Amino acid sequence: MIAFKGRVGVLGATSIVGEYLLPLLVEEGWDVAAFSREAQYIKQPVKDCPVTWQQLAKSKFPDTSDVHQTGKQINFWISLAPIVVLPEYFTLLLACGARHIVAVSSTSRFTKDNSSDPEEKKLAGNIAENEERLAEWAKKEKITFTILRPTLIYGLGRDKNISVIAAFIRRFAFFTVFGAARGLRHPVHAQDVASACAAALSASAAINRCYNISGGEIITYQEMVCRIFSALGRKPRFVKFPFWLFRAAIFILRIFPPFRHWSAAMAERMNQDLIFDHEDAKRDFGFSPRPFLPARDDL
């Protein structure tokens, strides 16, 4: 029989990480309260996963009457929502009796800090600012926290990085690169991020600390794309563009919905090493990610 661990609230529960995290938490003995802004997810919950769903109102403050009437406070939290919006829920967390929160951030805080794209640079600054806001708020309210910063997350064909590359390959049967595309990468599967969240929730060594969460192997950008070709059952075909032509191509590609967030700065990063050591996470809560061998279902 699985020992009951307590009640945990999950913000951003309908994300790709959330789809793996909810059943994992239930399996480990948690009573899970999942929060989403999307009504359809409340009506059609994750199959065979007994969690309590609650819709976040447009005011970003859901009905907490259940918490007060039944005494079912939510002391533990995992936030999968973008960390830039997490402060909007501080009032909710306090109302529910939060004592500890695991928040997922991003290594974009570092990789996009010097981006040539002003919007990317602004995003990096916002991530850093809101990580600090979380730490300051937690200290003030006597709440403990753990911040996890994943690298390129992939899985279920719903991410904004690997699956978008796969979408490009499906549409055009080739992939464009700038230069040699030899920058190093550490893609991490969404299921491994979910496992890290669950492990950090109960790890005393992880209290009030931040961790980089990367994949199980380091590969070049070009090799990463080659493995995506392989997962799709296609032979790798690359077209090398000069940077000025790549910028023009990006401008056209952004017409298509899957590629709207692409920018020329992405081309620049193809030759930059974006790797992050996860040894601290391995030591403190047993993080052990898989190598990058995507299956078709991941794309």
Beta strands, then each sheet from edge to edge (+ up, - down):
strand 1: 6-11
strand 2: 30-36
strand 3: 52-55
strand 4: 76-79
strand 5: 100-104
strand 6: 144-150
strand 7: 153-154
strand 8: 175-178
strand 9: 184-185
strand 10: 188-189
strand 11: 209-213
strand 12: 219-220
strand 13: 238-241
sheet 1: 3+ 2+ 1+ 4+ 5+ 6+ 11+
sheet 2: 7+ 10+
sheet 3: 8+ 13+
sheet 4: 9+ 12-
end
